Amino acid sequence: MKRKIYLDNNATTPIDPVVLDAMMPYFKEKFGNAASRNHPFGWEAEEAVEKARKTIAKSLNCRAREIVFTSGATESINLAIKGYCERNSEKGKHIITQVIEHKAVLDTCKEMENRGWEVTYLSVNKEGLIDLDNLKETIRDDTVLITIMHANNEIGVMNDIFSIGEICLERDICFLSDAAQSFGKLPIDLEAMHIDMLAVSGHKIYGPKGIGFLYVRQRNPKVELKLQIEGGGHERGMRSGTLPVPLIVGLGEASRLCFENMDAESKRLRSMRDKLVATLTDELPDTIINGSMEQRLPHNVNFSFPHVEGEALLMKLESIACSSGSACTSATLQPSYVMKALGHSEELAHSSIRIAFGRMNKEDDTEIAAKEIIDAVMTLREKSPFHRTAKSQPA
Ligand SMILES: Cc1ncc(COP(=O)(O)O)c(C=O)c1O
């Protein structure tokens, strides 16, 4: 059997063995409850949790007490949007977001609409980016929250978070950014970027699944949330429930590795990605790259191959694991809403595939992937009546 090459690192990443090693003792002999204040088992667990919290805080230029551990970005986003809006409803009931956010944001915004809030969904241009003047014009006196992701999970485009943060600061509006795809891959300075809340998942950075955090600003200004889970008052009352110590240790270690190796890792993955882009665009002339190539995560690319159906292409790629659309929408055969937001036709929206390189990829993976994609696209195009018609049209 051929070696399977994993190129779906936007969906999830394999756990780094160093991370797993760091976690193991906390599944075994160091099993204490971090809330047990009366004995060394509890102290040891609490110490490990606080170490992870400090590591994460250092990487973001914030204080450790501003990190609230959750089960992942989805929960963090729910806590941030529902918690902030419900706690601050006297300030107004208008939220601004964009059409290509992850479903975790879009569906939570829909729920806020059910609860009486109004939401404006900003459109994006064909590069996948919002217009900042449009954002400014959309702000109203009753706008309380702006939620714009740092990097998109499907097309990898990166928003101008600095400018959005400045706009929020000027207008005194709370700024939430979903950094599930960017944390550990791009530098983030919460002070410089004027971010008030930031949502992250551990399994996108070679850490374990089921753990993440929400950064909640505690000064200049202090962000107040209505808690969403009642219970023992863990996480300074913001998220009750016994802390999953091994997962938190894993998240801390995964963050440390990402931040220590960020430059080298970005450079390596960018070069693999760029080589793939160059080969495919050379060999397959109609190849379309979805989203801005300049403002994009270094390890991601999203292609459309006209006259080739994305799902059919994936079935043909025997040694490559990648996805058409995001993992969360690929269970349904709806064309990706992100592709449609870029202005693509239904047919082109169905023809996209997302490739994301990761830490475990080897140098020759690019070559193997390129060859297999080229062969598969050519074979499928030969069978496509649309492609044959297009070829026979006079220029
Ligand atoms: C941009 C973005 N936001 C939020 C999430 C949700 O993360 P999780 O499923 O880990 O809660 C994801 C996961 O795919 C994502 O890519």
The ligand as an ORCA input file, in Angstrom:
! r2SCAN-3c Opt
* xyz 0 1
  C     -11.251     29.034     12.111
  C     -11.840     28.016     13.033
  N     -12.589     28.418     14.048
  C     -13.129     27.562     14.923
  C     -12.938     26.215     14.792
  C     -13.556     25.279     15.785
  O     -12.562     24.590     16.486
  P     -12.928     23.319     17.383
  O     -13.702     22.410     16.499
  O     -11.612     22.787     17.789
  O     -13.753     23.812     18.513
  C     -12.162     25.735     13.728
  C     -11.983     24.278     13.508
  O     -11.961     23.800     12.412
  C     -11.596     26.658     12.829
  O     -10.842     26.265     11.806
*
